[in-house]
Amino acid sequence: MVLHLSTFHLEGGAGVAATRLHRALQKSGTESRMLVPSSQNPEENVVALAENSWELKKAWGRFVAERLYFFPHEKDKTVRFAFSPAGIGTDISNHPLVRQADILHLHWINFGFLSLSSLDKLFSLGKPVVWTLHDMWTVTGGCHYSRGCDRYLSHCQYCPYLAKPGQYDISFSQFETKKGIYEKTKMALISPSNWLDQIVKNAALTQDIFSKSIPNCIDTGLFAPSDKTLIRKKLHLPTDKKLILFAGANTQDPRKGFSYFKDSLKRLPDEVEVLVLGKANPAVFDSFPAPVHYLGKITRQEDMADAYNAADMIVVPSLEDNLPNTIMEAMACGTPAVGFATGGIPEMIDHKHNGYVSEFKSADSLAEGINWVLNNNNHALFSAHAREKVLDSYSESVIAAQYQNLYQSLLSE
């Protein structure tokens, strides 16, 4: 039995990706279970540690305590959720599912779910561990994305996220603790993108651990093309405009590149309007150079598919990203993508074949890419290519098979 460990069930990119893999493995015949701190969406074979209101409060308390633990160290509030000290967590080493598992499969486990001490106890069980990395935290002294810092290549210290960086700061101590933990069991580090896999292979903490790239997967039956005009009428959107989608978990997060997207709109024709999906303050759209249709935060995947199908393209101007679910979801619906040449984005978008890869941090290049797709998607050719890429590279059966082979090799060794 494979046990997936994830802070989130169906929230955030990492939680969604973990759940999709769990479901794909079940469809492919693997006995799979998932253990999460809490869940708002009951699902068979997904077990929440918090089964009542008191335990939910305790889970929330661990999240708050973990943030308070970091508060004295943070440089400023912009890095508050960008660094996880992993000082607070819960011990699940004696949980029945952990004891029954043949493989422990970790995903994103921060924010009070698993601390460094929790990981130490899990790894000390000696069970094979597969860890799917959804950001850089596994290879660093605490940051989720390094923002250009390369100290993780030798040893984290003098961390730029900290108010008082030093030779023996908390990034140094976390780095040292992780080094000791990682030596305790057989482990495979899996990166959804080749970009992140290269980081893993070069990082001092992980360069001697087996690693490879296996993409996230998606249900291509749920995320599939549908009639654009009918969807727009259903969502009360204009049928005679070109609609560009920006889908970010939080438009206020600088890493999502929302400012570059806004700037690029000044260079687009009048027929272009914007769809925004995710957490945002609607007031920020008042000064937009193009009309905005704000769809809010959508959680139902069926509604997400409708949003992708309503758009002529998706724009993902992330400054750091692994393998964005939004690009995969849009392309599965036959919606071409435009994004910066960073992280795993160029692995997903084949330049001028199913979308456009723009010059990093260039609003001009982003606008050029948007215009290029608008002007050249004749007979929906890019749309067909986008769908084809997902079917070939990210479908459930394709990805489940790669993980099944990995599990078997770990167990046979």
N, C-alpha and C positions, 0 to 999 in steps of 0.2 A: 504494500500500500504506500502511495505517495501522499505526504502531508504538506500542503502549501501553507506557509505562515505569512500573513500580510496584515499590516496595520489597518488597511481599508478593504472593504468588500467590493462595493460598486461605486466608490467615490475616488475622484482623481485619476490621472492617467495610469499610475502604477496599480491601483486597486482594480481598475477595469481590466487592465492587461492580465493581471494575476487570475482574476475570475474567468476570463475568456480561455486562458490556458487550461485551467481546472476543468471547465466544461468540455473543451476540445478533447482532453485526455479521456474523460468519461465516455464521450461518443466513440472514441477509438478503442475502447475496451480496457483501459487502464483503471484500476481501482484507485480513485483519487478522493481526497478529503481536503477541506480547507478550514483553518483555524484563525479566527480574527478576534480582536478585542470586543467588538460590538457590531451589530448589523441592524439596519432599518428595513431590510428586505429579506425576510426568511426564505431560505433556499435549501433544498435537500442536499445533504452532504457538506453544507457550510455550517460550522459550529461556532457560536459566539461565546467567549469567556464570560461576558456579562449577560446573565439570564434574568435579572430582575433590576428594579430601579436602584437598589443599593449598590449593586455591582456596576451599574452604569455610572453612578456617581464616583465610584472608586476609579473606574477607567478614565473618567474626565479629570479626576484629581491627579492621576499619574501624568496626564498630558500637561496640566497646569504646573505641577511640580517640576517636570522636566524643563519647561520654559523658564520657570523661576530660577532653576539651577544655572541656566545660561545667562540670565539677565545681568548679573554683575560683570560678566565678561564681554558682552556684546559691544561692538564699536558704536553702533547706533541702531535705531529701530528698523532700518532698511535691511539689516542682516538677521533679523529676529528669527525667521524661519528658514534661513539659508544655512544654518550650522546646527548640527545635532550633537550635543555632548554625550548622549546615551548614558546618562547617570541614573536615570529612573526607569524602571521597567518591572515586568512581572516574571516570576519563575514558572515556566511551563514544563520543566524537564520531567515532572512526574505526571503530567496530564495523560489520561488513557490513550488519546490519539497519538501523542508523541511516543509513548511506549510501544504502541502497535505498529508504528510506521517503519517501513523498510528504508525509505528515503525521506529525508527532511529537505523540503524545497522552500528556501527563503525568497522573499520578494522585498518590498519596502517595509521596514520593521521599526521605524523610529516613532517619535512623538509619544513616548511613554509605553509602547507595547513591549519591546525587548531592549533591555539595557546591555551594556558590555558584560555585566555579571550574568545576565540571562543567557547571552550568547555563549559565555564560557561554560555554563552548566549544560547547555544543549550540545555543544561540540564535544564535551567530555564524555558524552554517552557513546561516542565512537561510531555513530551511524553515519553513512555516507551523506554528504550535504551537497545539494545543488543550490546555487544562489544566483537568481536572475537579477542583474543590476539595472535599476531604473534611473540611476544617476551615478555620481562619482563617490558617494559616501564610503563605500566599502574600501576604496583605495586611498582615502585621505584621513587626516587627523580630525575630521569632523564636518567639513563643508560638503554640501551636496553638489555644487559646481564650483570649480576653482577660480573662475573669472580671470584666467590668465596666469595665476600663480602656479609655479611648477615645482614647489618644494616637495610635493608628494613623490617626485621622482627619486629623491634621496632620503629625506626625513622631514616630516612636517614640524615646523617651529616658526616663530616670528609670524604668526598667522595674521593676515590682513583683515580678517573678520573680527578680531578682538580689540577691545579698548586698550589693553596693555600687552601687545605682542612681545614675546620674549623667547629666550633659548629653551626654557623649560615650561612653556605655557601649556594650556589644556590640549592644544592640538598635538604637542609633543607627547604628552602622557597618553592620549587616546591612541596615537600611532603605536606607541610601545605596547599598550595593552592588546591592541588588535594583533600585533605580531605574535604575541604569545598564544592568543586564542586560535589563530589560524593554523597553528602547528598541531592541533589536537585531533584532527580527523581528516579523512580523505574528502577533498572538496573539489567541485567543478564550478568555475565562475562563468556565467553565461551573460553575454551582452547582446541586447536586441540589435545593436548597430555595430558595424565594423569599426566605426570611429571610437566607440567606448571600449571595444575589445582591444584596440591598439593601446589605449591608455592603460588598461589592465595589464597588458603584456610588458609595458615599460615601467609601471609603478613599482617602487621598492617593496611595498607590502605584498604585492601579488604576482610579481614577475616569475616566481618559481612554482606557482599554482596552475594546474591545468585550466585553460580558458579557451573559449571559442564563441563565435557569434551565432545565435539563433534568433530570428526576428520574433516579434509578438505576432499573435494570430487574430483573426477576425471572422465572425460569422457572415459569410458572403451571401447567405440567403436572407438575413435580416437587413444587412447593408447592401442594397442592390438598386439599380436604376429604376426610376418610376417616372410617370408623366409630369414634366416640369410645370406645365400650365395648370394642371389640376391641383398640384401641390401648392402653387402660389395662390390660387383662388381659395384653397382651404385655409391658408395662413394669412389671407387678406393682404397679399403682397402684389405689387404691380406686375402685370404680365408683359408690358412693353418696354421694360428697362433691363439693363445689364446689372445683375446683382452679384456683388463680391462679398464673400463671407469671411469674417474674422472670428475665429472660435478660440478664445483663451479662457483658461480657468479663472484668471484674474487679470483684467485689462490694466490694472494699476501696477502689476509686477514688471519692473524694467526689463527683465529677462525675456518677456514675451514680445518686445520690440514694437509695442503699440504706437509709439511716437513716430517711428519710421513709416508705419502703415498710414497714419494720418497725414504725414507730410507728402507721401506719394500720391494721395488723392488729388492734390492740387494740379497734377499733371495729366489728369484723365478727362475724357470727354463728358459732356453734360448728361449723356444717357446712362452714366454709371451711378448706381446707388449702392448702399452698403447694408449688409446684414451683420449684426453683432450678436454673438452667442456667448454666454458666460456671465460671471460676476462683474458688474460694472456699476458706476454711478451714472445714470442717464444724463445728468447735467453736463458731463464732459462732451456730449455729442452736440451741444448747442453751437459750438464754434466750428463744427466740422465743415470742410469744403464741399461735402456731398451729403445728400439726404440719408439719414440713418434709420433703419428699422431694427429696433432692439428687441430681440426675442427672449431676453432674460436667461436665467440659468435653467437648463433643461436636463432632466435626469433620465427620463424614459428613452431607451435606445430607439424605439420606433419614431419618437418625435425628433431625435437627432438625425435619423435617416431622412426624414422629411426636410429638415433644414438644409442638409447637404444637397438634396435633390432640387431644392428651390433655387440654389445658387448656380451661377455660370462658372464660378471658380472659387477656390479657397486660397487665401493668402496667409502664410505662416512666416512672419518675419522674426522668429525667435533668434536670440543672440547666442544661446546655448541650449541644445536639446538633444535627446537621445534618439528616439524613433517615434515621433509624435503620432499618437492615436488619431488625432484630427486629420492628418494627411491620409492615413490608411483608410479611415472611415469615408472621407470624401471621395477618394479614388475608387473605393469599392462601389460607390454610388454613381461612378462615371463622371465625377466632377474633377477637372484638372486642378493642379496645385501650382502655386508660385511661392518660393521661399528662398531664404538666404543660403549661401554656400557655407554651412556650418553644421557641426555635429553629424547626425545620421540623415539629415534632410536630403543631401545630394544622392544618397543611396536609394531613396524612395522616389524622388522625382528624376526621371530621365530627361535631360535638358532638350527642349524643343521636340519631345516625343509624346510625353503625357503631361507636360507642364513646362515650367521655366525656373532655372536656378539663377538667382540674382547675385550680384556682387555684394559681399558682406557689408552690412551697415551703410548701404547706399539707397536712399529713398528714390533717387533718380533711376537706378537700376531696377528697383522694385516696380516703379511705374512703367518702365520699359517692358518688363516681363508681363505685367498685367495687360498692357496694350497689345503685346505680341500674341498672347493667348486669345484675347478678344477678337483680334483681326485674322487669326489663322486657324481657329478651330472649325474649319469647314466640314460640313456634313458630320459634325461631332466626332471627328477622327481622334482627337486627343482624348475625348471621353471614353471611346472604345479602348484606346491604349491604356488609359488609367485603370479601367476595370480589369483588363487582361493582366496587368502587372500584379494586382492584388491576388487574383486567382492563382497565378503561377508561384508567387513568392510568400503570401501571407495567409492562405486559406487554412482552415482548422486541421484538415487531414495532413497537409504538408508539414506543418509545425509540430503537431502531435507526434508524428513518426520520428522526427529528429530528436525530440525529448525521450521518446521510448527507447531509442537506440542508446542514448546517453545513460539512462537509468540502468539498462541491461549491462552496459559495459562496467559501470561502477559496482553493481551487485556481483558480477562474475569475477571481478578482481578481488 
